[in-house]
């Protein structure tokens, strides 16, 4: 599968940072710890990675990024709905490469 580049401009990145900050700060205010994906990153950094992945999928599929806040995250239900199908986004970094996010599902590249 060939990577699909998703370019974010300055304002996209500000929006991503704002959503990540909001998701993080509400949990901090209520003493809720986020589920750790990478112990080498802070909760805020993990939120940034997650929101960046969701923003990339939203851009590619021409969907709106969900900015709702919840103490329990999205409860593993869905990040998006498209054509009556649920989409749960999982974002990973490859060797700490913050410039490229890769989505392992081949369906997203079609």
C-alpha positions as CSV (number, residue, x, y, z in Angstrom):
1,X,0.0,0.0,0.0
2,X,1.3,3.4,-0.9
3,X,1.1,6.1,1.7
4,X,-1.4,8.9,1.0
5,X,0.0,12.3,1.9
6,X,-2.4,14.5,3.9
7,X,-1.0,18.0,4.2
8,X,-2.0,20.2,7.2
9,X,-1.4,23.9,7.1
10,X,-0.8,26.1,10.1
11,X,-4.5,26.6,10.8
12,X,-5.2,22.9,10.6
13,X,-2.4,22.2,13.1
14,X,-3.8,24.9,15.4
15,X,-7.2,23.3,15.3
16,X,-5.6,19.8,15.9
17,X,-3.7,21.2,18.9
18,X,-6.8,22.9,20.2
19,X,-8.9,19.7,20.1
20,X,-6.0,17.7,21.7
21,X,-5.7,20.3,24.4
22,X,-9.4,20.2,25.1
23,X,-9.5,16.4,25.3
24,X,-6.5,16.4,27.6
25,X,-7.5,19.3,29.9
26,X,-11.0,18.0,30.7
27,X,-9.5,14.7,31.8
28,X,-6.8,16.4,33.9
29,X,-9.5,18.6,35.5
30,X,-11.4,15.5,36.6
31,X,-8.4,13.4,37.5
32,X,-9.0,10.9,34.7
33,X,-5.9,9.3,33.2
34,X,-5.9,8.5,29.5
35,X,-5.2,5.0,28.3
36,X,-1.5,4.8,27.6
37,X,-0.5,3.9,24.0
38,X,3.2,5.0,24.4
39,X,4.8,5.3,27.8
40,X,7.4,7.6,26.4
41,X,4.8,10.3,25.6
42,X,2.6,12.4,27.8
43,X,-1.2,12.1,27.7
44,X,-1.2,15.4,25.7
45,X,1.2,14.0,23.1
46,X,-0.9,10.9,22.8
47,X,-4.0,13.1,22.2
48,X,-2.1,15.1,19.5
49,X,-1.2,11.9,17.7
50,X,-4.8,10.6,17.9
51,X,-6.4,13.8,16.8
52,X,-3.9,14.2,13.9
53,X,-4.9,10.7,12.7
54,X,-8.6,11.5,13.0
55,X,-8.0,14.8,11.1
56,X,-6.2,13.0,8.3
57,X,-9.0,10.4,7.9
58,X,-11.6,13.2,8.1
59,X,-9.8,15.2,5.3
60,X,-9.3,12.1,3.1
61,X,-13.0,11.0,3.4
62,X,-14.3,14.5,3.4
63,X,-15.9,14.1,6.9
64,X,-16.1,16.5,9.8
65,X,-13.8,15.9,12.7
66,X,-15.6,15.1,15.9
67,X,-14.7,17.7,18.5
68,X,-16.9,16.4,21.3
69,X,-15.4,16.0,24.7
70,X,-15.8,12.9,26.9
71,X,-14.1,11.7,30.1
72,X,-14.1,8.2,28.7
73,X,-12.9,9.0,25.1
74,X,-15.0,7.6,22.4
75,X,-15.6,4.3,24.2
76,X,-14.2,2.4,21.2
77,X,-17.5,2.8,19.4
78,X,-16.6,5.0,16.4
79,X,-14.7,8.0,15.3
80,X,-16.7,8.4,12.1
81,X,-19.7,7.0,10.2
82,X,-19.6,6.8,6.4
83,X,-22.0,4.9,4.2
84,X,-23.6,3.3,7.3
85,X,-20.2,1.9,8.3
86,X,-18.4,2.8,11.5
87,X,-14.7,3.9,11.4
88,X,-12.4,3.6,14.4
89,X,-9.1,5.4,13.8
90,X,-5.9,4.1,15.4
91,X,-2.9,6.3,14.8
92,X,0.7,5.2,15.1
93,X,4.1,6.8,14.6
94,X,6.8,5.0,12.7
95,X,10.1,5.3,14.6
96,X,9.0,8.7,16.1
97,X,8.3,10.2,12.7
98,X,5.9,13.0,13.5
99,X,5.7,14.1,9.8
100,X,4.1,10.8,8.5
101,X,1.2,8.9,9.9
102,X,0.4,5.5,8.5
103,X,-2.9,3.8,8.5
104,X,-2.6,0.0,8.2
105,X,-6.0,-0.7,6.8
106,X,-5.8,-1.2,3.0
107,X,-9.4,0.0,2.6
108,X,-8.5,3.6,3.5
109,X,-6.2,3.8,0.5
110,X,-8.9,3.0,-2.0
